[in-house]
Amino acid sequence: MAANRAPAGRPELAVVIPTRDRRAVLAETLSRLARHAATEPIEVIVIDDGSADGSHEAAEAFARSAPWPVTVLRQEGAGPATARNAGVRAARAAACLFIGDDSLPTAGLVGEHVRFHRDRQAPEEAALGLVRPAPPLDRSPFIRWLHEEGAQFGYARLSPDRPVAPENFWTSNISVKRELLVAAGGFDEGFPGAACEDAELGLRLAREHGLRLRYLPAALVLHFHPTDLARTLARMRVIGTSYRRLRELAPEMPEPSRPAARHRAKAAALTAALAARRTTRTRAASWRFLCDQTLREAYWDAGPASGPPRIGRALAALALRDPLATPPQPAAPDPA
């Protein structure tokens, strides 16, 4: 463990960042955090989950010259839930802001979260910030779909005028009172993969502790996570497996329907529509079906171990050849 120095006073917000083998993007995230929040009353806690690429050393080097206290912890491949729990235990601040190592801070991020918790000091009050694709990824219709209406996030459905459903507890940009996290016992560390553990905590916080989650669109991070349809389907397989544990712990979540004849019929209809004309609507409907079907098959142990879902193979063959579903994979974000 390393820390740069003792703080002059108690910080108001702990920025908790789990990381593993993402040295370059982690360095960019920390650099932008220092650039945009140098005077904010925060501490930063980086939890390295067994990196072999020098991420730990990069975080420690950053800590030595950072404008606020930085703590660097290390664990060995225990996963993001365990990492975030370690960050919560190490935090001194009254609230914790969880971001990813690929969540590039903007000028409004930290200030919005700090002001939120100053103004709303009840333990149940929490804030979900906005996640948008970082340039150049924002030029990809598929990656924009994932963030706005897709399988990763659903920001197009949110409004600052309405409460946010607790299952939208997205740890790419969310702040919660430390008191509430400790009372709930933190993230469940028993999930089989890095999926659904954040939704489960949000549901548990709401059910047992009265969590009130609000949307702060001005608290913005730019998400530098290159992906494509093939990688997204692999991710949906992980989510489908983790969803079984989510439903054990949160039975209020709907059970995915069993793969059935109606799914084959829908896949056939979408295949015909996509082959006839690749419109924004047919593409989005095809992406949605393939993501949902992969999750369904993984949940019910009804699909292959890799590749596209069993139902919808012809649709996947068309969609995976579409250039819009296979955007370029940049090595670094565009300069801020």
N, C-alpha and C positions, 0 to 999 in steps of 0.2 A: 504494500500500500504506500502511496506517496501523496503528499499534500504540499501546496506551495508555501503556505504560511497561515498563521492563525488570523481569523477575521477580526476586524475592528469592532464589529457589532454583529448581532445575530442576523443572518440573511433572511429575507422574506420568502424566497423561492429557491428550491433546489432543482436544478436541471439535471435529470437522470438519463444517461445515455448508455445503453448496452451496446457492445460492439464485438465483432469477430471477423478478423481477416479482411478489414475494409480500410486499411491505413490511409489511402489517398482521400477517400470521401470523408472519413472521420476527420482528417486534418482540415479539410475544407469546411466541414460543419463547425468545428471549434473555431476556426479563423473567422468565419462570418458571425458566430456568436460573440466573439470578442469585439468585432468591428461594430456590431449593431447594438450591443448591450453592455458596453464597457462601464457605464456609470450606474447600472441597475443593481439593486440590493440582492444579489443572487450568490449562490454557490453552484459549482458544477461537479457532478459525480459521474465518472466514466467507469464502467464495469467491463473489463476485457474478459471474454468467455473463451480463453484458451487460444488466442491468436498466435499464428506462426509467421506472420508477415511484418512484424515490427510495430503493430498497432499500439501495443502496450508502451513501448519506448517512445513512440510519437506523442502519446497522451501525456506521459511523464515530462517530456521536453516542453510541451505546451504549458503544463502546470507551473513550470519554473518562472514563466514570464507573464502569466495571465493576469488580468486586472481584478480578479476576485479569487477566492479560495477554490482550488480544484483538488479533488481527491480521486486517485486512480486505484481501483480495486482489480483483483484478478481471481477468476475461477477457471476450472478446467472442463469446458464443454458441458456445463450443467443446463444451458438453455436460457432464453430471455426472461422467463418467469422468475427463475432463481436470481438472475442478474438484477432485475428490477427490485426484487425484495431486498437484496443486499444494498442497493442504492437507497431504498427507503430507510433501512436501519441506520445507514451512515449519515443520513440527512439531519441537519440542524434546523432547517427552515420549517415554517408552519405549513407550507404547501409544496407539493412535488409536481414538476412539469416533466412528463415523459415525452421524449422525442426519440426518433431513430438516429443511428449514426449516419443515415442518408437523408435526414430531414434538415435541409439547409435553412437556417434562420433568416428572416427578413427584419427590416427595421421595426415593424410593429409587434413582433412576436412576444418578446419578454415583457415589454411595457404593458401590453394588453392583459396578459395573465397576472402580472403583479397588481394592476389596478383592480382587476376582477376580485381578487382575494382580499384586497383592502376594503372594497365596497361591500362584499358579501362574505362576512366572516363566520357564518353558520357552518358547522362541520359538513353538512350535507351538500353545500354548494360546490359544483365543479364545472369546469369549462373545457369544451372541445373546440380546438382551433381548426383552421382550414388547411388542407393539404392539396397543393396543386403540383402537377409535373414540373420539374425544373427544365429550363432550356438546356439542350435542344429537344428534350423528350416531349415538350409541350406541342411540338409540331406533329406528333403522331396521333391520328384519330383514335387508334386502339388504346393508347395509354391514357388519353383524355377520357375515353369511355370508362376505363377501369376506375378512374378517380371520381368521375361525376355520377355515373349510373351503372357501374359494372360490379364485378365480383370482388374487387378489392375495397373500394369505398363507395359511398353513395351521396356525395355532397350536394348533388342537384336536388335531392329530396329534402334538404334541411333548410330551416329558416331561423334567424335569430329571434323571431317572434313566437316560436313554439318550443316546448321542451323537446329535448333529444331523447330518443328511446335508449335505454341503458345498454342494449346490445351493440350500440354504435360507440362503444368505449374503445376508440382507436388510439393506440399508444404511439402513433407517429406524431401526435400533437394533442396532448390532453393534460390538464392540471387538476389535482385533487388535494384536499387537505390531508396532511400526513396523519393527523389524528384518526380520520376515518379509515385510512388504509391499514393502520395498526390495529384498530378495533376489529376490522374484518379478517385480519390474518394475512393480508396481502394476496398476491397472485397464487393460484393453485399450481403447484409444481409437478403435478402428476399427469399433465397432458402429454400424449405420446410425441407430439411435434410442436413446432412453434406456430400454433394456430389455435384460435378459440379461447386461449387462456385469458385474453383481455376482455372478450365479450362476457365470459363467465364471471369475471370480477365485477364488471359493470352491473350485471343482473343481480349478483349477490349483494352488492352495495345498495342497490335500489330496494331489493326485497327485505333485507335485514336492517338497513341503516338509513333508509329514506333518501338516497342519493337524488339530487336534482341536477341534471346535466343540461347545460346551456351552450348554445353555439355562438362562438366569437369569430366571425369571418375575417375581422381585421388582424387576428393573431395568426399570421400566415407563415407556413414553411413551404419550401420548394423541394419536392421529393425527387431525388436523383436515384431512381431504381430502374435501370434498363430491363425491359422484359419484352416478351412477345406472346402470341397465342399458345405456342407449344409449351413454353415455360409456365404460363398461367394455368394450363390444364394440369401440369404436374403439381402445381401448387394446390389446385382444387382437390386433387387426390389426397394430399396431406390434410386439408381442411375437412374432407369427408370423414376420414378416420378420426380426427380429433373431435368432430361433431358428436360422435357417439358418447364421449365422456361429457361433453357440454350438456347433452340431454339428460345424462344421469344426474348431473349436479343442478341443472336448470330445466326441469321437465316442462316448464311453461313455453319453452321454445318449440316450434312446430317440428314434427318428424318429417324428414324427406319422404316423398312418395316412393314406393317400390318401383323399380324399372318395369315398365309394362307396355302393352300393345299401343296405348295412346301415345307413349313417347316415341315409338317407332313411326307412328303415323305423323306426328309433328316433325320428326327428323326428315321424313320423306318429303313433306310439304316444304320445309325450309330448303332442302337440297334443290328441289325444282325451282323455287323462287330465286335462290342465289345463283343458280346456273343460268337462269333467264336474264337476270339483271342485278348487278351488284350496286344496290343503292345504300344510302346511309341506314335506312330502316332495315333492309334485309341483312346487312352485315351485323348490326347491333343485335337483332333477333337471333341470328346464328351464333354469335359469340355468347349471348346469354344462355341459349339452350345448351351449348357444348360445356360451358362452365357448370351449369346446374346438373347436367346429366353425369358429368364426371364425379361431382360430389355425391349424387345419388348412388352411383354404382360403388364408390368407395365406402360409403356409409353401410350399404347392404352387402358388402363383399361380393358384388355381382359384376365387377369390371376387371379389366386387365391390370397387371401390376405397373405397366407403363404404356405410353402412347395414348391415342385418343380413346374416348369411351367406346364400349362395345356397341351400344345403340347410337347411331349417328356417325358411323365411320365414313360413309360417302360424303356427308356434310363436312366432316372434319377435313377430308382430303381436299375439298374445294376451299374451305376457309384457310387452311394452313398454307395454301399456295398463293393466297391473296397478299400482295405487297403491303397493304394497309395493316395486316395482322402480323407482319414480320418487319417492324421498323428497324432502322439502323441502331446498333448497340454502341453508343459512344463510351469512351473510356473515362471521360471526365465531363463535368457540367460546363456550360458556357461561362465565361468570366462574368462575375456580378457587376 
